[in-house]
Amino acid sequence: MSAPYFHIDLSAQMQEIAPDSIISRTIHNDDKMKAVLFGFAAGQELSEHTASVPAVIHILSGEARLTLGSDAMDAHPGTWVRMTANLPHSVRAKTPVIMLLLMLKQ
Protein backbone atom coordinates (compact mmCIF):
# COMPACT_ATOMS: atom_id res chain seq x y z
CA MET A 1 0.00 0.00 0.00
CA SER A 2 1.34 3.44 -0.85
CA ALA A 3 1.58 6.30 1.64
CA PRO A 4 -1.52 8.51 2.06
CA TYR A 5 0.59 11.59 1.31
CA PHE A 6 3.26 12.84 -1.08
CA HIS A 7 6.36 14.59 0.30
CA ILE A 8 9.15 16.36 -1.56
CA ASP A 9 11.84 18.92 -0.73
CA LEU A 10 11.30 21.56 -3.42
CA SER A 11 14.62 23.27 -2.71
CA ALA A 12 16.46 20.05 -3.56
CA GLN A 13 14.64 19.66 -6.89
CA MET A 14 16.00 22.72 -8.69
CA GLN A 15 19.59 22.80 -9.81
CA GLU A 16 21.38 26.05 -10.62
CA ILE A 17 19.64 27.80 -13.50
CA ALA A 18 21.93 28.45 -16.46
CA PRO A 19 21.85 31.95 -17.98
CA ASP A 20 19.24 32.40 -20.72
CA SER A 21 17.32 29.26 -19.74
CA ILE A 22 14.07 28.00 -18.27
CA ILE A 23 13.99 24.65 -16.48
CA SER A 24 10.80 22.75 -15.75
CA ARG A 25 10.38 19.55 -13.79
CA THR A 26 7.11 17.71 -13.18
CA ILE A 27 7.20 16.73 -9.52
CA HIS A 28 3.72 15.21 -9.25
CA ASN A 29 1.03 14.09 -11.68
CA ASP A 30 -2.18 12.23 -10.92
CA ASP A 31 -5.81 12.35 -12.02
CA LYS A 32 -6.53 15.50 -9.95
CA MET A 33 -3.39 17.66 -10.17
CA LYS A 34 -0.14 18.18 -12.01
CA ALA A 35 2.63 20.04 -10.16
CA VAL A 36 5.48 21.54 -12.17
CA LEU A 37 8.50 23.30 -10.66
CA PHE A 38 9.97 26.02 -12.90
CA GLY A 39 13.32 27.78 -12.71
CA PHE A 40 13.79 30.93 -14.79
CA ALA A 41 17.06 32.73 -15.42
CA ALA A 42 16.75 36.51 -15.13
CA GLY A 43 15.12 37.97 -18.24
CA GLN A 44 13.48 34.72 -19.37
CA GLU A 45 9.78 34.62 -20.17
CA LEU A 46 6.90 32.28 -20.77
CA SER A 47 5.01 34.23 -23.41
CA GLU A 48 1.25 34.64 -23.25
CA HIS A 49 -0.62 31.36 -23.32
CA THR A 50 -3.65 29.68 -21.73
CA ALA A 51 -4.24 26.45 -19.83
CA SER A 52 -7.31 24.29 -20.36
CA VAL A 53 -7.69 23.75 -16.60
CA PRO A 54 -7.62 26.06 -13.56
CA ALA A 55 -4.09 26.62 -12.26
CA VAL A 56 -2.17 28.11 -9.34
CA ILE A 57 1.11 30.01 -9.61
CA HIS A 58 3.20 30.22 -6.43
CA ILE A 59 6.42 32.24 -6.57
CA LEU A 60 8.94 30.59 -4.23
CA SER A 61 11.94 32.85 -4.88
CA GLY A 62 12.92 35.78 -7.05
CA GLU A 63 11.04 38.65 -8.67
CA ALA A 64 8.80 38.34 -11.73
CA ARG A 65 6.23 40.25 -13.74
CA LEU A 66 2.95 38.36 -14.17
CA THR A 67 0.35 39.26 -16.75
CA LEU A 68 -3.08 37.79 -16.03
CA GLY A 69 -5.61 38.67 -18.68
CA SER A 70 -5.32 42.45 -19.04
CA ASP A 71 -3.76 42.92 -15.56
CA ALA A 72 -0.02 43.07 -14.92
CA MET A 73 1.58 42.81 -11.50
CA ASP A 74 4.93 42.37 -9.83
CA ALA A 75 5.38 39.04 -8.07
CA HIS A 76 7.82 38.13 -5.28
CA PRO A 77 8.34 35.21 -2.88
CA GLY A 78 4.97 34.31 -1.42
CA THR A 79 2.90 35.57 -4.37
CA TRP A 80 0.08 33.09 -4.94
CA VAL A 81 -2.38 33.35 -7.85
CA ARG A 82 -5.30 31.08 -8.76
CA MET A 83 -6.32 31.36 -12.41
CA THR A 84 -9.45 30.15 -14.14
CA ALA A 85 -9.15 27.86 -17.15
CA ASN A 86 -8.37 29.62 -20.43
CA LEU A 87 -7.10 32.85 -18.81
CA PRO A 88 -4.34 34.34 -20.99
CA HIS A 89 -1.23 34.75 -18.84
CA SER A 90 2.54 35.20 -19.05
CA VAL A 91 5.53 35.21 -16.69
CA ARG A 92 8.72 37.27 -17.09
CA ALA A 93 11.58 36.80 -14.62
CA LYS A 94 13.21 40.04 -13.42
CA THR A 95 15.71 38.03 -11.35
CA PRO A 96 16.29 34.26 -11.17
CA VAL A 97 12.88 32.83 -10.21
CA ILE A 98 11.66 29.54 -8.79
CA MET A 99 7.93 29.05 -9.38
CA LEU A 100 5.56 26.19 -8.54
CA LEU A 101 2.68 25.68 -10.98
CA LEU A 102 -0.28 23.54 -9.93
CA MET A 103 -2.65 22.50 -12.72
CA LEU A 104 -6.00 21.49 -11.22
CA LYS A 105 -7.54 18.83 -13.43
CA GLN A 106 -11.33 18.71 -13.81
Secondary structure, 3 states (H helix, E strand, C coil): CCCCCCCCCHHHHCCCCCCCCEEEEEEEECCCEEEEEEEECCCCEEEEECCCCCEEEEEEECCEEEEECCEEEEECCCCEEEECCCCCEEEEECCCEEEEEEEECC
